[in-house]
Amino acid sequence: MPAAWKTKYGGRRVRHDPPTIEEALEAAQCFTDDEASQIEVAAQLMGVTEDEVRTVALRAQRRSTIQRVAPAQPSASGRAVIVERRTTRRRIAIP
């Protein structure tokens, strides 16, 4: 299907978002546990140099040490909340 086409409701387009280096690093983590190999695989997937991927990987490591850890046991304040949305009924005015 082409990137843009016309329908009876108007023109439609497909949005194309290329993958990011972070996503390539996550995919590389599935292939190997060695960090150097992960950087090499991510660079090959994205078609960029290993130095670019290495800088992103170092930034991601710094962020991962700051992440918060959720408690193992759910407490009373951690209850799940279910939100249901009801649509409003529209009234039709008949003249």
PyMOL Python script that loads the backbone (N, CA, C, O; Angstrom):
from pymol import cmd

cmd.read_pdbstr("""\
ATOM      1  N   MET A   1       0.850  -1.171   0.000  1.00  0.00           N
ATOM      2  CA  MET A   1       0.000   0.000   0.000  1.00  0.00           C
ATOM      3  C   MET A   1       0.897   1.235   0.000  1.00  0.00           C
ATOM      4  O   MET A   1       1.882   1.276   0.737  1.00  0.00           O
ATOM      5  N   PRO A   2       0.581   2.223  -0.797  1.00  0.00           N
ATOM      6  CA  PRO A   2       1.410   3.425  -0.847  1.00  0.00           C
ATOM      7  C   PRO A   2       1.344   4.210   0.469  1.00  0.00           C
ATOM      8  O   PRO A   2       0.493   3.946   1.318  1.00  0.00           O
ATOM      9  N   ALA A   3       2.251   5.174   0.621  1.00  0.00           N
ATOM     10  CA  ALA A   3       2.320   5.963   1.850  1.00  0.00           C
ATOM     11  C   ALA A   3       1.119   6.890   1.999  1.00  0.00           C
ATOM     12  O   ALA A   3       0.775   7.267   3.120  1.00  0.00           O
ATOM     13  N   ALA A   4       0.473   7.267   0.898  1.00  0.00           N
ATOM     14  CA  ALA A   4      -0.706   8.131   0.949  1.00  0.00           C
ATOM     15  C   ALA A   4      -1.739   7.615  -0.050  1.00  0.00           C
ATOM     16  O   ALA A   4      -1.396   7.193  -1.155  1.00  0.00           O
ATOM     17  N   TRP A   5      -3.001   7.656   0.355  1.00  0.00           N
ATOM     18  CA  TRP A   5      -4.067   7.229  -0.534  1.00  0.00           C
ATOM     19  C   TRP A   5      -5.345   7.981  -0.169  1.00  0.00           C
ATOM     20  O   TRP A   5      -5.443   8.584   0.900  1.00  0.00           O
ATOM     21  N   LYS A   6      -6.293   7.936  -1.050  1.00  0.00           N
ATOM     22  CA  LYS A   6      -7.543   8.650  -0.829  1.00  0.00           C
ATOM     23  C   LYS A   6      -8.652   7.654  -0.505  1.00  0.00           C
ATOM     24  O   LYS A   6      -8.740   6.582  -1.105  1.00  0.00           O
ATOM     25  N   THR A   7      -9.484   8.022   0.442  1.00  0.00           N
ATOM     26  CA  THR A   7     -10.659   7.233   0.780  1.00  0.00           C
ATOM     27  C   THR A   7     -11.885   8.113   0.618  1.00  0.00           C
ATOM     28  O   THR A   7     -11.773   9.297   0.299  1.00  0.00           O
ATOM     29  N   LYS A   8     -13.047   7.534   0.836  1.00  0.00           N
ATOM     30  CA  LYS A   8     -14.252   8.353   0.716  1.00  0.00           C
ATOM     31  C   LYS A   8     -14.360   9.363   1.857  1.00  0.00           C
ATOM     32  O   LYS A   8     -15.154  10.300   1.776  1.00  0.00           O
ATOM     33  N   TYR A   9     -13.563   9.183   2.929  1.00  0.00           N
ATOM     34  CA  TYR A   9     -13.561  10.106   4.056  1.00  0.00           C
ATOM     35  C   TYR A   9     -12.442  11.137   3.970  1.00  0.00           C
ATOM     36  O   TYR A   9     -12.318  11.987   4.852  1.00  0.00           O
ATOM     37  N   GLY A  10     -11.627  11.072   2.923  1.00  0.00           N
ATOM     38  CA  GLY A  10     -10.534  12.029   2.751  1.00  0.00           C
ATOM     39  C   GLY A  10      -9.209  11.309   2.590  1.00  0.00           C
ATOM     40  O   GLY A  10      -9.158  10.080   2.552  1.00  0.00           O
ATOM     41  N   GLY A  11      -8.143  12.079   2.497  1.00  0.00           N
ATOM     42  CA  GLY A  11      -6.817  11.514   2.314  1.00  0.00           C
ATOM     43  C   GLY A  11      -6.297  10.860   3.590  1.00  0.00           C
ATOM     44  O   GLY A  11      -6.566  11.330   4.696  1.00  0.00           O
ATOM     45  N   ARG A  12      -5.560   9.785   3.427  1.00  0.00           N
ATOM     46  CA  ARG A  12      -4.955   9.067   4.558  1.00  0.00           C
ATOM     47  C   ARG A  12      -3.472   8.908   4.287  1.00  0.00           C
ATOM     48  O   ARG A  12      -3.054   8.728   3.143  1.00  0.00           O
ATOM     49  N   ARG A  13      -2.681   8.976   5.345  1.00  0.00           N
ATOM     50  CA  ARG A  13      -1.237   8.780   5.236  1.00  0.00           C
ATOM     51  C   ARG A  13      -0.777   7.796   6.297  1.00  0.00           C
ATOM     52  O   ARG A  13      -1.379   7.691   7.365  1.00  0.00           O
ATOM     53  N   VAL A  14       0.295   7.076   5.995  1.00  0.00           N
ATOM     54  CA  VAL A  14       0.911   6.179   6.956  1.00  0.00           C
ATOM     55  C   VAL A  14       2.119   6.896   7.538  1.00  0.00           C
ATOM     56  O   VAL A  14       2.989   7.365   6.805  1.00  0.00           O
ATOM     57  N   ARG A  15       2.161   6.976   8.847  1.00  0.00           N
ATOM     58  CA  ARG A  15       3.293   7.623   9.500  1.00  0.00           C
ATOM     59  C   ARG A  15       4.424   6.618   9.644  1.00  0.00           C
ATOM     60  O   ARG A  15       4.204   5.496  10.098  1.00  0.00           O
ATOM     61  N   HIS A  16       5.615   7.006   9.266  1.00  0.00           N
ATOM     62  CA  HIS A  16       6.771   6.122   9.342  1.00  0.00           C
ATOM     63  C   HIS A  16       7.740   6.678  10.369  1.00  0.00           C
ATOM     64  O   HIS A  16       8.320   7.744  10.161  1.00  0.00           O
ATOM     65  N   ASP A  17       7.924   5.964  11.484  1.00  0.00           N
ATOM     66  CA  ASP A  17       8.883   6.345  12.514  1.00  0.00           C
ATOM     67  C   ASP A  17      10.013   5.333  12.513  1.00  0.00           C
ATOM     68  O   ASP A  17       9.814   4.191  12.926  1.00  0.00           O
ATOM     69  N   PRO A  18      11.198   5.725  12.057  1.00  0.00           N
ATOM     70  CA  PRO A  18      12.314   4.778  12.069  1.00  0.00           C
ATOM     71  C   PRO A  18      12.699   4.438  13.502  1.00  0.00           C
ATOM     72  O   PRO A  18      12.494   5.254  14.400  1.00  0.00           O
ATOM     73  N   PRO A  19      13.252   3.251  13.734  1.00  0.00           N
ATOM     74  CA  PRO A  19      13.625   2.871  15.098  1.00  0.00           C
ATOM     75  C   PRO A  19      14.749   3.751  15.634  1.00  0.00           C
ATOM     76  O   PRO A  19      15.542   4.301  14.870  1.00  0.00           O
ATOM     77  N   THR A  20      14.805   3.873  16.952  1.00  0.00           N
ATOM     78  CA  THR A  20      15.841   4.666  17.598  1.00  0.00           C
ATOM     79  C   THR A  20      16.987   3.763  18.017  1.00  0.00           C
ATOM     80  O   THR A  20      16.871   2.538  17.989  1.00  0.00           O
ATOM     81  N   ILE A  21      18.092   4.379  18.406  1.00  0.00           N
ATOM     82  CA  ILE A  21      19.250   3.608  18.854  1.00  0.00           C
ATOM     83  C   ILE A  21      18.917   2.874  20.151  1.00  0.00           C
ATOM     84  O   ILE A  21      19.399   1.762  20.367  1.00  0.00           O
ATOM     85  N   GLU A  22      18.102   3.478  21.015  1.00  0.00           N
ATOM     86  CA  GLU A  22      17.699   2.812  22.254  1.00  0.00           C
ATOM     87  C   GLU A  22      16.943   1.524  21.959  1.00  0.00           C
ATOM     88  O   GLU A  22      17.150   0.510  22.625  1.00  0.00           O
ATOM     89  N   GLU A  23      16.066   1.568  20.960  1.00  0.00           N
ATOM     90  CA  GLU A  23      15.322   0.362  20.587  1.00  0.00           C
ATOM     91  C   GLU A  23      16.243  -0.692  19.994  1.00  0.00           C
ATOM     92  O   GLU A  23      16.035  -1.886  20.209  1.00  0.00           O
ATOM     93  N   ALA A  24      17.267  -0.264  19.246  1.00  0.00           N
ATOM     94  CA  ALA A  24      18.231  -1.209  18.698  1.00  0.00           C
ATOM     95  C   ALA A  24      19.049  -1.852  19.815  1.00  0.00           C
ATOM     96  O   ALA A  24      19.387  -3.033  19.736  1.00  0.00           O
ATOM     97  N   LEU A  25      19.368  -1.080  20.857  1.00  0.00           N
ATOM     98  CA  LEU A  25      20.090  -1.648  21.999  1.00  0.00           C
ATOM     99  C   LEU A  25      19.242  -2.676  22.736  1.00  0.00           C
ATOM    100  O   LEU A  25      19.756  -3.708  23.166  1.00  0.00           O
ATOM    101  N   GLU A  26      17.956  -2.406  22.885  1.00  0.00           N
ATOM    102  CA  GLU A  26      17.068  -3.377  23.533  1.00  0.00           C
ATOM    103  C   GLU A  26      16.978  -4.659  22.716  1.00  0.00           C
ATOM    104  O   GLU A  26      16.947  -5.754  23.277  1.00  0.00           O
ATOM    105  N   ALA A  27      16.935  -4.528  21.398  1.00  0.00           N
ATOM    106  CA  ALA A  27      16.896  -5.713  20.547  1.00  0.00           C
ATOM    107  C   ALA A  27      18.210  -6.484  20.641  1.00  0.00           C
ATOM    108  O   ALA A  27      18.205  -7.715  20.629  1.00  0.00           O
ATOM    109  N   ALA A  28      19.329  -5.778  20.734  1.00  0.00           N
ATOM    110  CA  ALA A  28      20.634  -6.432  20.825  1.00  0.00           C
ATOM    111  C   ALA A  28      20.793  -7.166  22.149  1.00  0.00           C
ATOM    112  O   ALA A  28      21.529  -8.150  22.222  1.00  0.00           O
ATOM    113  N   GLN A  29      20.107  -6.701  23.207  1.00  0.00           N
ATOM    114  CA  GLN A  29      20.174  -7.381  24.505  1.00  0.00           C
ATOM    115  C   GLN A  29      19.549  -8.763  24.427  1.00  0.00           C
ATOM    116  O   GLN A  29      19.895  -9.638  25.220  1.00  0.00           O
ATOM    117  N   CYS A  30      18.648  -8.974  23.499  1.00  0.00           N
ATOM    118  CA  CYS A  30      18.033 -10.293  23.328  1.00  0.00           C
ATOM    119  C   CYS A  30      19.001 -11.275  22.674  1.00  0.00           C
ATOM    120  O   CYS A  30      18.889 -12.484  22.877  1.00  0.00           O
ATOM    121  N   PHE A  31      19.949 -10.762  21.891  1.00  0.00           N
ATOM    122  CA  PHE A  31      20.885 -11.633  21.184  1.00  0.00           C
ATOM    123  C   PHE A  31      22.047 -12.079  22.045  1.00  0.00           C
ATOM    124  O   PHE A  31      22.454 -13.239  21.973  1.00  0.00           O
ATOM    125  N   THR A  32      22.601 -11.175  22.871  1.00  0.00           N
ATOM    126  CA  THR A  32      23.804 -11.494  23.627  1.00  0.00           C
ATOM    127  C   THR A  32      23.815 -10.746  24.950  1.00  0.00           C
ATOM    128  O   THR A  32      23.142  -9.727  25.107  1.00  0.00           O
ATOM    129  N   ASP A  33      24.593 -11.268  25.909  1.00  0.00           N
ATOM    130  CA  ASP A  33      24.714 -10.628  27.216  1.00  0.00           C
ATOM    131  C   ASP A  33      25.936  -9.719  27.295  1.00  0.00           C
ATOM    132  O   ASP A  33      26.013  -8.880  28.192  1.00  0.00           O
ATOM    133  N   ASP A  34      26.891  -9.865  26.381  1.00  0.00           N
ATOM    134  CA  ASP A  34      28.114  -9.075  26.368  1.00  0.00           C
ATOM    135  C   ASP A  34      27.815  -7.669  25.863  1.00  0.00           C
ATOM    136  O   ASP A  34      27.234  -7.498  24.791  1.00  0.00           O
ATOM    137  N   GLU A  35      28.219  -6.651  26.648  1.00  0.00           N
ATOM    138  CA  GLU A  35      27.893  -5.270  26.289  1.00  0.00           C
ATOM    139  C   GLU A  35      28.582  -4.829  25.003  1.00  0.00           C
ATOM    140  O   GLU A  35      27.990  -4.097  24.210  1.00  0.00           O
ATOM    141  N   ALA A  36      29.816  -5.261  24.784  1.00  0.00           N
ATOM    142  CA  ALA A  36      30.529  -4.869  23.563  1.00  0.00           C
ATOM    143  C   ALA A  36      29.836  -5.455  22.335  1.00  0.00           C
ATOM    144  O   ALA A  36      29.737  -4.801  21.297  1.00  0.00           O
ATOM    145  N   SER A  37      29.362  -6.682  22.459  1.00  0.00           N
ATOM    146  CA  SER A  37      28.647  -7.304  21.343  1.00  0.00           C
ATOM    147  C   SER A  37      27.305  -6.635  21.106  1.00  0.00           C
ATOM    148  O   SER A  37      26.867  -6.503  19.963  1.00  0.00           O
ATOM    149  N   GLN A  38      26.650  -6.212  22.180  1.00  0.00           N
ATOM    150  CA  GLN A  38      25.374  -5.520  22.046  1.00  0.00           C
ATOM    151  C   GLN A  38      25.554  -4.209  21.284  1.00  0.00           C
ATOM    152  O   GLN A  38      24.739  -3.866  20.429  1.00  0.00           O
ATOM    153  N   ILE A  39      26.623  -3.481  21.598  1.00  0.00           N
ATOM    154  CA  ILE A  39      26.887  -2.219  20.911  1.00  0.00           C
ATOM    155  C   ILE A  39      27.170  -2.479  19.435  1.00  0.00           C
ATOM    156  O   ILE A  39      26.712  -1.735  18.568  1.00  0.00           O
ATOM    157  N   GLU A  40      27.927  -3.539  19.155  1.00  0.00           N
ATOM    158  CA  GLU A  40      28.237  -3.871  17.762  1.00  0.00           C
ATOM    159  C   GLU A  40      26.980  -4.252  16.987  1.00  0.00           C
ATOM    160  O   GLU A  40      26.796  -3.813  15.851  1.00  0.00           O
ATOM    161  N   VAL A  41      26.121  -5.060  17.588  1.00  0.00           N
ATOM    162  CA  VAL A  41      24.888  -5.489  16.920  1.00  0.00           C
ATOM    163  C   VAL A  41      23.964  -4.296  16.691  1.00  0.00           C
ATOM    164  O   VAL A  41      23.384  -4.162  15.614  1.00  0.00           O
ATOM    165  N   ALA A  42      23.820  -3.426  17.699  1.00  0.00           N
ATOM    166  CA  ALA A  42      22.950  -2.259  17.561  1.00  0.00           C
ATOM    167  C   ALA A  42      23.463  -1.320  16.477  1.00  0.00           C
ATOM    168  O   ALA A  42      22.674  -0.737  15.734  1.00  0.00           O
ATOM    169  N   ALA A  43      24.781  -1.172  16.386  1.00  0.00           N
ATOM    170  CA  ALA A  43      25.356  -0.309  15.343  1.00  0.00           C
ATOM    171  C   ALA A  43      25.079  -0.887  13.964  1.00  0.00           C
ATOM    172  O   ALA A  43      24.788  -0.138  13.031  1.00  0.00           O
ATOM    173  N   GLN A  44      25.163  -2.201  13.817  1.00  0.00           N
ATOM    174  CA  GLN A  44      24.875  -2.824  12.534  1.00  0.00           C
ATOM    175  C   GLN A  44      23.397  -2.726  12.183  1.00  0.00           C
ATOM    176  O   GLN A  44      23.050  -2.542  11.017  1.00  0.00           O
ATOM    177  N   LEU A  45      22.521  -2.847  13.181  1.00  0.00           N
ATOM    178  CA  LEU A  45      21.088  -2.733  12.916  1.00  0.00           C
ATOM    179  C   LEU A  45      20.709  -1.331  12.446  1.00  0.00           C
ATOM    180  O   LEU A  45      19.879  -1.172  11.551  1.00  0.00           O
ATOM    181  N   MET A  46      21.315  -0.327  13.049  1.00  0.00           N
ATOM    182  CA  MET A  46      20.964   1.051  12.733  1.00  0.00           C
ATOM    183  C   MET A  46      21.776   1.629  11.582  1.00  0.00           C
ATOM    184  O   MET A  46      21.367   2.621  10.980  1.00  0.00           O
ATOM    185  N   GLY A  47      22.910   1.031  11.271  1.00  0.00           N
ATOM    186  CA  GLY A  47      23.757   1.575  10.214  1.00  0.00           C
ATOM    187  C   GLY A  47      24.523   2.807  10.652  1.00  0.00           C
ATOM    188  O   GLY A  47      24.790   3.692   9.839  1.00  0.00           O
ATOM    189  N   VAL A  48      24.881   2.879  11.932  1.00  0.00           N
ATOM    190  CA  VAL A  48      25.657   3.990  12.465  1.00  0.00           C
ATOM    191  C   VAL A  48      26.956   3.444  13.043  1.00  0.00           C
ATOM    192  O   VAL A  48      27.152   2.230  13.101  1.00  0.00           O
ATOM    193  N   THR A  49      27.846   4.343  13.473  1.00  0.00           N
ATOM    194  CA  THR A  49      29.112   3.900  14.040  1.00  0.00           C
ATOM    195  C   THR A  49      28.918   3.386  15.462  1.00  0.00           C
ATOM    196  O   THR A  49      27.944   3.722  16.136  1.00  0.00           O
ATOM    197  N   GLU A  50      29.867   2.567  15.898  1.00  0.00           N
ATOM    198  CA  GLU A  50      29.783   2.017  17.253  1.00  0.00           C
ATOM    199  C   GLU A  50      29.968   3.096  18.310  1.00  0.00           C
ATOM    200  O   GLU A  50      29.447   2.963  19.418  1.00  0.00           O
ATOM    201  N   ASP A  51      30.705   4.171  17.990  1.00  0.00           N
ATOM    202  CA  ASP A  51      30.906   5.260  18.940  1.00  0.00           C
ATOM    203  C   ASP A  51      29.584   5.967  19.266  1.00  0.00           C
ATOM    204  O   ASP A  51      29.336   6.330  20.415  1.00  0.00           O
ATOM    205  N   GLU A  52      28.743   6.159  18.250  1.00  0.00           N
ATOM    206  CA  GLU A  52      27.436   6.784  18.482  1.00  0.00           C
ATOM    207  C   GLU A  52      26.577   5.922  19.392  1.00  0.00           C
ATOM    208  O   GLU A  52      25.915   6.429  20.297  1.00  0.00           O
ATOM    209  N   VAL A  53      26.591   4.618  19.148  1.00  0.00           N
ATOM    210  CA  VAL A  53      25.791   3.701  19.958  1.00  0.00           C
ATOM    211  C   VAL A  53      26.356   3.618  21.365  1.00  0.00           C
ATOM    212  O   VAL A  53      25.596   3.511  22.328  1.00  0.00           O
ATOM    213  N   ARG A  54      27.679   3.666  21.503  1.00  0.00           N
ATOM    214  CA  ARG A  54      28.318   3.572  22.818  1.00  0.00           C
ATOM    215  C   ARG A  54      27.919   4.755  23.700  1.00  0.00           C
ATOM    216  O   ARG A  54      27.682   4.581  24.895  1.00  0.00           O
ATOM    217  N   THR A  55      27.841   5.969  23.116  1.00  0.00           N
ATOM    218  CA  THR A  55      27.449   7.136  23.917  1.00  0.00           C
ATOM    219  C   THR A  55      26.006   7.006  24.399  1.00  0.00           C
ATOM    220  O   THR A  55      25.693   7.369  25.533  1.00  0.00           O
ATOM    221  N   VAL A  56      25.132   6.490  23.543  1.00  0.00           N
ATOM    222  CA  VAL A  56      23.727   6.294  23.950  1.00  0.00           C
ATOM    223  C   VAL A  56      23.637   5.204  25.015  1.00  0.00           C
ATOM    224  O   VAL A  56      22.844   5.311  25.951  1.00  0.00           O
ATOM    225  N   ALA A  57      24.451   4.157  24.874  1.00  0.00           N
ATOM    226  CA  ALA A  57      24.431   3.061  25.845  1.00  0.00           C
ATOM    227  C   ALA A  57      24.929   3.530  27.211  1.00  0.00           C
ATOM    228  O   ALA A  57      24.395   3.114  28.239  1.00  0.00           O
ATOM    229  N   LEU A  58      25.946   4.390  27.229  1.00  0.00           N
ATOM    230  CA  LEU A  58      26.444   4.913  28.502  1.00  0.00           C
ATOM    231  C   LEU A  58      25.408   5.802  29.170  1.00  0.00           C
ATOM    232  O   LEU A  58      25.246   5.759  30.390  1.00  0.00           O
ATOM    233  N   ARG A  59      24.701   6.612  28.374  1.00  0.00           N
ATOM    234  CA  ARG A  59      23.624   7.433  28.942  1.00  0.00           C
ATOM    235  C   ARG A  59      22.520   6.566  29.513  1.00  0.00           C
ATOM    236  O   ARG A  59      21.964   6.873  30.567  1.00  0.00           O
ATOM    237  N   ALA A  60      22.199   5.477  28.814  1.00  0.00           N
ATOM    238  CA  ALA A  60      21.136   4.580  29.289  1.00  0.00           C
ATOM    239  C   ALA A  60      21.553   3.884  30.575  1.00  0.00           C
ATOM    240  O   ALA A  60      20.709   3.646  31.440  1.00  0.00           O
ATOM    241  N   GLN A  61      22.840   3.550  30.727  1.00  0.00           N
ATOM    242  CA  GLN A  61      23.308   2.920  31.955  1.00  0.00           C
ATOM    243  C   GLN A  61      23.202   3.875  33.128  1.00  0.00           C
ATOM    244  O   GLN A  61      22.837   3.465  34.229  1.00  0.00           O
ATOM    245  N   ARG A  62      23.518   5.146  32.906  1.00  0.00           N
ATOM    246  CA  ARG A  62      23.402   6.129  33.983  1.00  0.00           C
ATOM    247  C   ARG A  62      21.952   6.285  34.422  1.00  0.00           C
ATOM    248  O   ARG A  62      21.669   6.412  35.613  1.00  0.00           O
ATOM    249  N   ARG A  63      21.036   6.276  33.458  1.00  0.00           N
ATOM    250  CA  ARG A  63      19.615   6.399  33.793  1.00  0.00           C
ATOM    251  C   ARG A  63      19.104   5.174  34.537  1.00  0.00           C
ATOM    252  O   ARG A  63      18.252   5.291  35.418  1.00  0.00           O
ATOM    253  N   SER A  64      19.618   4.007  34.187  1.00  0.00           N
ATOM    254  CA  SER A  64      19.108   2.790  34.799  1.00  0.00           C
ATOM    255  C   SER A  64      19.492   2.697  36.270  1.00  0.00           C
ATOM    256  O   SER A  64      18.791   2.038  37.038  1.00  0.00           O
ATOM    257  N   THR A  65      20.579   3.334  36.685  1.00  0.00           N
ATOM    258  CA  THR A  65      20.958   3.294  38.092  1.00  0.00           C
ATOM    259  C   THR A  65      20.090   4.216  38.931  1.00  0.00           C
ATOM    260  O   THR A  65      20.027   4.053  40.149  1.00  0.00           O
ATOM    261  N   ILE A  66      19.417   5.180  38.311  1.00  0.00           N
ATOM    262  CA  ILE A  66      18.596   6.141  39.038  1.00  0.00           C
ATOM    263  C   ILE A  66      17.137   5.684  39.128  1.00  0.00           C
ATOM    264  O   ILE A  66      16.374   6.247  39.913  1.00  0.00           O
ATOM    265  N   GLN A  67      16.741   4.705  38.365  1.00  0.00           N
ATOM    266  CA  GLN A  67      15.338   4.294  38.326  1.00  0.00           C
ATOM    267  C   GLN A  67      14.851   3.856  39.706  1.00  0.00           C
ATOM    268  O   GLN A  67      15.610   3.305  40.503  1.00  0.00           O
ATOM    269  N   ARG A  68      13.598   4.106  39.964  1.00  0.00           N
ATOM    270  CA  ARG A  68      12.985   3.728  41.228  1.00  0.00           C
ATOM    271  C   ARG A  68      12.534   2.280  41.181  1.00  0.00           C
ATOM    272  O   ARG A  68      12.181   1.754  40.126  1.00  0.00           O
ATOM    273  N   VAL A  69      12.553   1.651  42.336  1.00  0.00           N
ATOM    274  CA  VAL A  69      12.143   0.258  42.426  1.00  0.00           C
ATOM    275  C   VAL A  69      10.801   0.202  43.141  1.00  0.00           C
ATOM    276  O   VAL A  69      10.633   0.793  44.208  1.00  0.00           O
ATOM    277  N   ALA A  70       9.858  -0.503  42.558  1.00  0.00           N
ATOM    278  CA  ALA A  70       8.532  -0.644  43.169  1.00  0.00           C
ATOM    279  C   ALA A  70       8.601  -1.695  44.270  1.00  0.00           C
ATOM    280  O   ALA A  70       9.386  -2.636  44.163  1.00  0.00           O
ATOM    281  N   PRO A  71       7.808  -1.562  45.317  1.00  0.00           N
ATOM    282  CA  PRO A  71       7.827  -2.569  46.382  1.00  0.00           C
ATOM    283  C   PRO A  71       7.324  -3.916  45.880  1.00  0.00           C
ATOM    284  O   PRO A  71       6.473  -3.982  44.992  1.00  0.00           O
ATOM    285  N   ALA A  72       7.857  -4.987  46.456  1.00  0.00           N
ATOM    286  CA  ALA A  72       7.492  -6.330  46.016  1.00  0.00           C
ATOM    287  C   ALA A  72       6.052  -6.673  46.417  1.00  0.00           C
ATOM    288  O   ALA A  72       5.319  -7.280  45.637  1.00  0.00           O
ATOM    289  N   GLN A  73       5.656  -6.293  47.608  1.00  0.00           N
ATOM    290  CA  GLN A  73       4.308  -6.574  48.088  1.00  0.00           C
ATOM    291  C   GLN A  73       3.424  -5.349  47.869  1.00  0.00           C
ATOM    292  O   GLN A  73       3.780  -4.248  48.289  1.00  0.00           O
ATOM    293  N   PRO A  74       2.287  -5.526  47.223  1.00  0.00           N
ATOM    294  CA  PRO A  74       1.399  -4.375  47.047  1.00  0.00           C
ATOM    295  C   PRO A  74       0.795  -3.954  48.386  1.00  0.00           C
ATOM    296  O   PRO A  74       0.337  -4.784  49.171  1.00  0.00           O
ATOM    297  N   SER A  75       0.806  -2.670  48.617  1.00  0.00           N
ATOM    298  CA  SER A  75       0.235  -2.162  49.859  1.00  0.00           C
ATOM    299  C   SER A  75      -1.192  -1.682  49.607  1.00  0.00           C
ATOM    300  O   SER A  75      -1.696  -1.750  48.486  1.00  0.00           O
ATOM    301  N   ALA A  76      -1.819  -1.205  50.649  1.00  0.00           N
ATOM    302  CA  ALA A  76      -3.202  -0.736  50.528  1.00  0.00           C
ATOM    303  C   ALA A  76      -3.288   0.477  49.606  1.00  0.00           C
ATOM    304  O   ALA A  76      -4.295   0.676  48.927  1.00  0.00           O
ATOM    305  N   SER A  77      -2.225   1.287  49.583  1.00  0.00           N
ATOM    306  CA  SER A  77      -2.260   2.471  48.730  1.00  0.00           C
ATOM    307  C   SER A  77      -1.990   2.128  47.269  1.00  0.00           C
ATOM    308  O   SER A  77      -2.191   2.970  46.395  1.00  0.00           O
ATOM    309  N   GLY A  78      -1.533   0.899  46.987  1.00  0.00           N
ATOM    310  CA  GLY A  78      -1.230   0.509  45.624  1.00  0.00           C
ATOM    311  C   GLY A  78      -2.349  -0.248  44.952  1.00  0.00           C
ATOM    312  O   GLY A  78      -2.095  -1.067  44.068  1.00  0.00           O
ATOM    313  N   ARG A  79      -3.574   0.003  45.347  1.00  0.00           N
ATOM    314  CA  ARG A  79      -4.712  -0.704  44.758  1.00  0.00           C
ATOM    315  C   ARG A  79      -4.920  -0.285  43.309  1.00  0.00           C
ATOM    316  O   ARG A  79      -4.632   0.848  42.923  1.00  0.00           O
ATOM    317  N   ALA A  80      -5.415  -1.200  42.536  1.00  0.00           N
ATOM    318  CA  ALA A  80      -5.695  -0.911  41.135  1.00  0.00           C
ATOM    319  C   ALA A  80      -6.991  -0.128  41.021  1.00  0.00           C
ATOM    320  O   ALA A  80      -7.950  -0.382  41.750  1.00  0.00           O
ATOM    321  N   VAL A  81      -7.009   0.807  40.118  1.00  0.00           N
ATOM    322  CA  VAL A  81      -8.187   1.621  39.877  1.00  0.00           C
ATOM    323  C   VAL A  81      -8.642   1.373  38.446  1.00  0.00           C
ATOM    324  O   VAL A  81      -7.851   1.482  37.509  1.00  0.00           O
ATOM    325  N   ILE A  82      -9.902   1.042  38.282  1.00  0.00           N
ATOM    326  CA  ILE A  82     -10.464   0.804  36.965  1.00  0.00           C
ATOM    327  C   ILE A  82     -11.347   1.984  36.603  1.00  0.00           C
ATOM    328  O   ILE A  82     -12.270   2.335  37.337  1.00  0.00           O
ATOM    329  N   VAL A  83     -11.054   2.583  35.473  1.00  0.00           N
ATOM    330  CA  VAL A  83     -11.823   3.736  35.018  1.00  0.00           C
ATOM    331  C   VAL A  83     -12.604   3.323  33.789  1.00  0.00           C
ATOM    332  O   VAL A  83     -12.031   2.873  32.797  1.00  0.00           O
ATOM    333  N   GLU A  84     -13.909   3.478  33.861  1.00  0.00           N
ATOM    334  CA  GLU A  84     -14.756   3.169  32.724  1.00  0.00           C
ATOM    335  C   GLU A  84     -15.333   4.466  32.193  1.00  0.00           C
ATOM    336  O   GLU A  84     -15.779   5.325  32.953  1.00  0.00           O
ATOM    337  N   ARG A  85     -15.318   4.591  30.901  1.00  0.00           N
ATOM    338  CA  ARG A  85     -15.848   5.798  30.281  1.00  0.00           C
ATOM    339  C   ARG A  85     -17.165   5.466  29.619  1.00  0.00           C
ATOM    340  O   ARG A  85     -17.261   4.532  28.822  1.00  0.00           O
ATOM    341  N   ARG A  86     -18.158   6.225  29.951  1.00  0.00           N
ATOM    342  CA  ARG A  86     -19.463   6.044  29.335  1.00  0.00           C
ATOM    343  C   ARG A  86     -19.687   7.162  28.341  1.00  0.00           C
ATOM    344  O   ARG A  86     -19.430   8.332  28.624  1.00  0.00           O
ATOM    345  N   THR A  87     -20.164   6.786  27.186  1.00  0.00           N
ATOM    346  CA  THR A  87     -20.434   7.803  26.177  1.00  0.00           C
ATOM    347  C   THR A  87     -21.781   8.452  26.478  1.00  0.00           C
ATOM    348  O   THR A  87     -22.711   7.800  26.952  1.00  0.00           O
ATOM    349  N   THR A  88     -21.863   9.731  26.197  1.00  0.00           N
ATOM    350  CA  THR A  88     -23.120  10.423  26.423  1.00  0.00           C
ATOM    351  C   THR A  88     -24.034  10.201  25.234  1.00  0.00           C
ATOM    352  O   THR A  88     -23.587  10.137  24.088  1.00  0.00           O
ATOM    353  N   ARG A  89     -25.299  10.088  25.519  1.00  0.00           N
ATOM    354  CA  ARG A  89     -26.286   9.927  24.452  1.00  0.00           C
ATOM    355  C   ARG A  89     -26.699  11.290  23.947  1.00  0.00           C
ATOM    356  O   ARG A  89     -27.029  12.188  24.721  1.00  0.00           O
ATOM    357  N   ARG A  90     -26.674  11.422  22.665  1.00  0.00           N
ATOM    358  CA  ARG A  90     -27.041  12.695  22.071  1.00  0.00           C
ATOM    359  C   ARG A  90     -28.526  12.685  21.743  1.00  0.00           C
ATOM    360  O   ARG A  90     -29.062  11.720  21.197  1.00  0.00           O
ATOM    361  N   ARG A  91     -29.163  13.776  22.091  1.00  0.00           N
ATOM    362  CA  ARG A  91     -30.576  13.883  21.778  1.00  0.00           C
ATOM    363  C   ARG A  91     -30.740  14.550  20.431  1.00  0.00           C
ATOM    364  O   ARG A  91     -30.061  15.526  20.111  1.00  0.00           O
ATOM    365  N   ILE A  92     -31.639  14.016  19.662  1.00  0.00           N
ATOM    366  CA  ILE A  92     -31.919  14.559  18.341  1.00  0.00           C
ATOM    367  C   ILE A  92     -33.158  15.431  18.438  1.00  0.00           C
ATOM    368  O   ILE A  92     -34.229  14.974  18.839  1.00  0.00           O
ATOM    369  N   ALA A  93     -32.999  16.680  18.068  1.00  0.00           N
ATOM    370  CA  ALA A  93     -34.119  17.614  18.120  1.00  0.00           C
ATOM    371  C   ALA A  93     -34.911  17.492  16.814  1.00  0.00           C
ATOM    372  O   ALA A  93     -34.372  17.681  15.723  1.00  0.00           O
ATOM    373  N   ILE A  94     -36.183  17.177  16.949  1.00  0.00           N
ATOM    374  CA  ILE A  94     -37.035  17.080  15.779  1.00  0.00           C
ATOM    375  C   ILE A  94     -37.896  18.346  15.721  1.00  0.00           C
ATOM    376  O   ILE A  94     -38.667  18.622  16.640  1.00  0.00           O
ATOM    377  N   PRO A  95     -37.756  19.114  14.629  1.00  0.00           N
ATOM    378  CA  PRO A  95     -38.513  20.389  14.542  1.00  0.00           C
ATOM    379  C   PRO A  95     -39.963  20.186  14.221  1.00  0.00           C
ATOM    380  O   PRO A  95     -40.714  21.155  14.117  1.00  0.00           O
TER     381      PRO A  95
END
""", "prot")
cmd.dss("prot")
cmd.show_as("cartoon", "prot")
cmd.util.cbc("prot")
cmd.orient("prot")
